[in-house]
Amino acid sequence: MKKVATKENPMAIPRITKVSINVGIGSYIQKGGDKNFDPVIENIKRLSGQKPMITKAKKAISNFKLREGMPVGVAVTLRGPRMNDFLTRLVHIVLPRIRDFRGISARGFDGRGTYTLGIKEITVFPEVNPDNVSRNHGVQITISTTAEKNTEGYLLLKGMGFPFRDEPKA
């Protein structure tokens, strides 16, 4: 990245600050009245290496049968060595295990160098035992960087080995 960057100050070179992992548990609350989402918490704990936080609804929405304070998701934020280990496993083990994988889209950038990736099945992670998954759910992964533009974030992630199939739009 240092070779590609046009910045003179080494502290201005983009780097990854954190990785956020999020799973929505709305289907556990909506369908069938099964409010036991402990398997989701256990799966996130296994793949991240730390205890996740349960996110709760900020306000009630009657169309979704949602009340204020009800659990709506499970989230965890990784920094430091756990973040680096997770990203290495994501690039080299998890992404190649996805069915019909042809690379990840570069459209997940938000305009400021942060990249968001959605994985439809949690069972592609080797830490998750498929026998213990009652309902297959997806995982949203957000990679926050210090990059100011999409192209800088793209070059950073590409240099780390992320298999992009296209380039980001300016």
Secondary structure per residue as TSV (DSSP state, phi and psi in degrees):
chain	resnum	aa	ss	phi	psi
A	1	M	-	360.0	-34.0
A	2	K	T	-62.5	-35.0
A	3	K	T	-68.9	-35.4
A	4	V	T	-83.1	-33.1
A	5	A	-	-66.9	140.9
A	6	T	-	-96.1	5.8
A	7	K	-	-83.9	138.5
A	8	E	S	-83.1	-35.4
A	9	N	S	-78.8	123.5
A	10	P	G	-64.0	-23.2
A	11	M	G	-75.8	-14.2
A	12	A	G	-87.5	-6.7
A	13	I	S	-70.0	131.7
A	14	P	-	-60.1	144.5
A	15	R	-	-147.1	164.6
A	16	I	E	-85.3	130.5
A	17	T	E	-97.4	-40.6
A	18	K	E	-159.4	162.1
A	19	V	E	-127.2	125.0
A	20	S	E	-108.0	133.0
A	21	I	E	-116.5	128.6
A	22	N	E	-135.0	140.2
A	23	V	E	-132.1	126.4
A	24	G	E	-82.6	136.5
A	25	I	-	-114.9	26.2
A	26	G	H	-60.8	-35.0
A	27	S	H	-68.0	-27.9
A	28	Y	H	-72.2	-29.3
A	29	I	H	-86.4	-40.0
A	30	Q	H	-71.0	-57.0
A	31	K	S	-88.7	131.8
A	32	G	T	69.9	-2.0
A	33	G	T	70.3	11.9
A	34	D	-	-79.7	99.9
A	35	K	-	-95.6	10.1
A	36	N	-	-90.1	99.8
A	37	F	-	-109.5	25.9
A	38	D	H	-59.5	-35.8
A	39	P	H	-60.7	-34.1
A	40	V	H	-65.5	-45.1
A	41	I	H	-61.5	-42.8
A	42	E	H	-64.6	-40.5
A	43	N	H	-64.7	-43.5
A	44	I	H	-66.2	-37.3
A	45	K	H	-63.0	-39.8
A	46	R	H	-68.0	-44.7
A	47	L	H	-80.0	-19.5
A	48	S	H	-101.0	-27.6
A	49	G	S	86.7	6.9
A	50	Q	S	-146.6	161.5
A	51	K	-	-71.7	129.1
A	52	P	-	-80.0	162.6
A	53	M	E	-101.8	138.4
A	54	I	E	-88.3	122.1
A	55	T	E	-90.1	142.2
A	56	K	E	-119.1	155.7
A	57	A	-	-66.9	134.5
A	58	K	S	-80.5	-31.6
A	59	K	S	-147.2	161.3
A	60	A	-	-78.0	140.3
A	61	I	B	-131.5	109.8
A	62	S	G	-68.0	-32.6
A	63	N	G	-64.1	-28.2
A	64	F	G	-97.5	5.5
A	65	K	T	53.9	46.3
A	66	L	B	-116.5	130.7
A	67	R	-	-109.8	157.9
A	68	E	T	-62.2	132.5
A	69	G	T	91.6	-6.9
A	70	M	-	-73.0	144.5
A	71	P	E	-68.4	133.8
A	72	V	E	-123.4	-11.5
A	73	G	E	-167.6	173.2
A	74	V	E	-130.3	129.4
A	75	A	E	-136.2	151.8
A	76	V	E	-146.1	143.6
A	77	T	E	-117.0	127.8
A	78	L	E	-110.1	137.4
A	79	R	-	-137.9	160.9
A	80	G	H	69.4	-142.2
A	81	P	H	-62.3	-36.2
A	82	R	H	-63.9	-38.4
A	83	M	H	-63.0	-47.0
A	84	N	H	-63.8	-41.5
A	85	D	H	-63.0	-43.1
A	86	F	H	-63.1	-44.6
A	87	L	H	-64.8	-38.0
A	88	T	H	-63.2	-45.5
A	89	R	H	-64.8	-38.5
A	90	L	I	-61.2	-48.3
A	91	V	I	-71.2	-44.0
A	92	H	I	-93.7	-22.0
A	93	I	I	-117.6	-51.5
A	94	V	I	-72.7	-52.6
A	95	L	H	-59.8	-41.6
A	96	P	H	-65.6	-20.0
A	97	R	H	-81.8	-10.0
A	98	I	S	-69.3	136.2
A	99	R	T	-64.6	135.8
A	100	D	T	54.5	43.6
A	101	F	-	-81.2	125.5
A	102	R	-	-126.1	19.6
A	103	G	-	110.5	159.4
A	104	I	B	-97.1	150.8
A	105	S	-	-76.9	143.8
A	106	A	G	-87.9	5.4
A	107	R	G	-76.1	-6.4
A	108	G	G	-77.9	1.6
A	109	F	B	-80.6	145.8
A	110	D	-	-97.9	0.7
A	111	G	S	105.2	-14.3
A	112	R	S	-126.5	21.7
A	113	G	S	89.2	-1.2
A	114	T	-	-88.7	132.6
A	115	Y	E	-113.1	134.5
A	116	T	E	-120.0	134.1
A	117	L	E	-131.1	134.5
A	118	G	E	-111.7	134.0
A	119	I	E	-116.3	126.1
A	120	K	S	-75.0	-28.0
A	121	E	-	-125.1	127.3
A	122	I	G	-76.5	-14.6
A	123	T	G	-72.8	-7.4
A	124	V	G	-74.5	-15.4
A	125	F	S	-77.9	130.8
A	126	P	T	-67.3	-21.3
A	127	E	T	-73.8	-20.5
A	128	V	S	-93.0	123.9
A	129	N	-	-81.7	118.5
A	130	P	G	-61.3	-24.2
A	131	D	G	-70.8	-26.0
A	132	N	G	-89.6	-1.4
A	133	V	-	-94.0	111.2
A	134	S	S	-79.4	-42.7
A	135	R	S	-124.1	129.2
A	136	N	-	-78.7	125.4
A	137	H	-	-128.2	163.3
A	138	G	-	-91.5	172.3
A	139	V	E	-134.5	133.6
A	140	Q	E	-104.9	128.9
A	141	I	E	-119.8	124.2
A	142	T	E	-115.2	125.1
A	143	I	E	-108.6	111.3
A	144	S	E	-93.6	131.4
A	145	T	E	-124.8	169.2
A	146	T	S	-90.0	6.0
A	147	A	-	-65.1	145.3
A	148	E	S	-94.0	-20.6
A	149	K	S	-130.8	160.8
A	150	N	H	-60.7	-39.8
A	151	T	H	-64.9	-36.6
A	152	E	H	-66.2	-43.6
A	153	G	H	-64.1	-39.5
A	154	Y	H	-61.7	-47.1
A	155	L	H	-63.8	-37.0
A	156	L	H	-63.1	-50.9
A	157	L	H	-68.9	-37.0
A	158	K	H	-62.7	-40.2
A	159	G	H	-66.3	-26.0
A	160	M	T	-82.5	-6.7
A	161	G	T	106.1	8.8
A	162	F	-	-66.5	128.4
A	163	P	-	-85.9	80.9
A	164	F	B	-77.7	143.3
A	165	R	S	-96.8	-15.7
A	166	D	S	-145.5	174.5
A	167	E	-	-101.9	153.1
A	168	P	-	-71.1	150.8
A	169	K	-	-82.9	140.9
A	170	A	-	-69.8	360.0
